[in-house]
Amino acid sequence: MLLVIASATLISEDLACIAAGLLAAGAIISPLEALVAAGLGIYIGDILLYFSGYLIGIKALHHAPLKWFVSEPSVRQCRALFEKRGLGLIFLSRFIPGTRTPTFIAAGLVQVDMVKLLIVFGGAVLIWTPVLVLSSMLIGNQVVHYVDIYSSWAWLIFLILLVLIFIVSRIVVPLFTRRGRRLLLGRWRRLSNWEFWPFYITNIVTFIYVLYTGVIKYRKPALFTITNPAIKPDSGFIGESKADILRGLPEEAVGRWQSVSRETDLEK
């Protein structure tokens, strides 16, 4: 029976834990046996997911079909992310349905430290397994309904928690120090003044306005090209060359300048 429970976690961890709790509630197995069987099965399953990614390895990215979807630079970036926050992401994925398998495989693919990973896996299992097993013992078959509700709202709950953590750590805590208050004031001034906004936000607003005036208001899609007609081909709307603009102006009207290419050796 315990072997069946442990094996069932490889198919559905949550349902296996609930089944173990119901068996313990019916005195077919003891609560300790239910916890050990379910927890051990989940722990082994997590390790197998990690090793499946580990055995694939980065070398497999050079061959089809993986090379069509995943690049080696992106994997290296993912590795850097895992080195900074990977263990926390792995731990949280245990409590967010739908994220466990891809996260654990990705951890193996970028070769996260095995010892640390085993500790994180164990800690998450020690928290998650008793919650499901013991709750199913206490409230019986209704736990299936509650797990379904949690699975449906898990992402929203997770996002709300992230927002609360951000508000507390970035806004509430700094208010208790003079330096924190000054930094918050500076941040607010940057946010309230559009000149300090990121270019991709201001450009989106400009792009929408150009579409509105050219396509809807005046029905001339190329209307924006009259803004700076000397700047080719689109009046400097996007991707203009500063060097080409300066070349089109009289030498006495601009300061001394030089175009430096990417191949230029700056050490000379």
Buried (B, 14 or more C-beta within 10 A) or exposed (E): EBEEBBBBBBEEBBBBBBBBBBBBBEEEBEBEBBBBBBBBBBBBBBBEBBBBBBEBEBEBBEEEEBEEEBEEEEBEEBBEEBEEEBBEBBBBBBBBBEBBBEBBBBBBBBBBBBEEBBEBBEEBBEEBBBEBBBBBBEBBEEBBEBBEEBEEEBEEEBEEEEEEEEEEEEEEEBEEEEEBEEEBEEBEEEEEEEEEBEEEEEEEEBEEEBEEBBEEEEEEEEBBBEEBEEBBEBBBBEEBEEEEBBEEEEEEEEEEEEEEEEEEEEEE
